[in-house]
Amino acid sequence: MGRKAFEELLKSHNGPDDQGNERIDWDKQRDEWLGFIAQFYDTLEQWFKPYKDNNSLDYQYKVIELTEDNIGSYQTQQMLVQFAQQNLKITPVGTLLIGTKGRIDMEGARGRIQFVLADKNSHGPGVMTSYSGALSEETKKAEKEWGWKIVLKVSNRISFAEFDEDNFFDALMEVVNA
């Protein structure tokens, strides 16, 4: 039994299984995550542009390395923002997180705010389900559309705010306590 179970384990990780389940493409998962990070930073650059143009804000990027199960180590960027004698670090945390497709943290002198890549229609953490069988065409079409959300924590309740310019700057002001 032991050897047969071992061979089944190997077989299940070397391509589609007997039920036709597809093997997870971890390189694709990583590349998709890196694309979401780039999109997040592009949005921030647009919002920061007027302040950068008049020299009241500056930012640069620092290469960092993340390591995640199954994906391994990979490089991404941390955004470092300076304005009004304040320093912010905007740092990707990872993509293999429970309940979300990824998370980026913004840390300032007075705290940290989390941005999560969640179901675009979500207003807070919810129950995620998984299915180990083959996906039907209907299920594949109903896959989630991902969008950035701002995590709000009020006492012991967590909810999501839309990732828009006003909410972002509210979050920024919270972490610098200005």
C-alpha positions, 0 to 999 in steps of 0.5 A, spaced: 500 500 500 505 504 501 509 504 495 502 504 491 500 511 495 507 514 493 506 512 486 499 515 486 501 522 489 507 522 484 502 521 478 497 527 481 503 532 481 505 530 474 500 533 469 492 532 469 489 526 473 485 520 471 479 525 472 482 530 468 483 535 473 488 540 471 495 541 474 496 548 477 501 552 473 505 556 479 509 560 474 502 563 471 500 564 478 506 568 479 506 572 473 499 574 474 500 576 481 506 580 478 501 583 473 496 585 479 502 589 483 504 593 476 497 595 475 496 597 483 503 601 482 501 604 475 494 607 479 498 610 485 503 613 480 497 616 476 494 619 483 501 621 485 503 625 479 500 632 480 504 632 487 510 629 484 510 634 478 510 640 483 515 636 487 511 636 493 512 628 493 517 623 491 517 616 490 522 610 488 522 603 487 526 598 491 527 590 489 525 585 494 524 578 494 518 574 496 518 566 497 511 563 497 510 555 497 509 552 491 511 558 487 518 559 490 522 565 490 521 571 486 523 578 485 518 584 485 518 591 487 517 595 494 514 603 493 518 608 497 514 614 498 516 621 501 512 627 502 511 632 508 517 629 512 513 622 512 515 616 509 511 610 506 513 603 504 508 600 500 510 592 500 507 586 496 506 581 501 504 575 497 499 571 493 497 565 496 493 568 502 487 565 505 481 568 502 484 573 497 488 573 491 494 577 494 495 583 499 499 589 499 501 593 505 502 600 506 506 602 512 507 609 515 509 612 522 502 611 525 500 604 522 499 600 516 493 599 511 492 592 507 490 592 500 487 585 498 486 583 491 479 580 492 472 578 488 471 585 485 463 585 488 466 583 495 464 588 501 468 583 506 471 577 507 467 571 505 467 563 505 471 561 499 470 554 497 474 549 492 472 543 488 476 538 486 473 535 480 473 537 473 470 544 472 464 545 467 464 550 462 459 554 466 464 554 472 470 556 468 466 562 465 463 564 472 470 565 475 472 571 479 473 578 477 479 580 481 479 588 484 483 591 489 480 593 496 482 597 502 481 593 508 477 596 514 478 594 521 472 597 526 473 593 532 472 586 531 469 587 524 473 587 517 470 590 511 472 592 504 472 599 501 473 600 494 480 602 492 479 609 489 482 615 489 479 618 495 479 612 499 486 611 498 488 618 500 484 617 506 488 610 508 494 614 507 492 620 512 491 614 517 498 611 516 501 618 517 496 620 522 496 627 519 
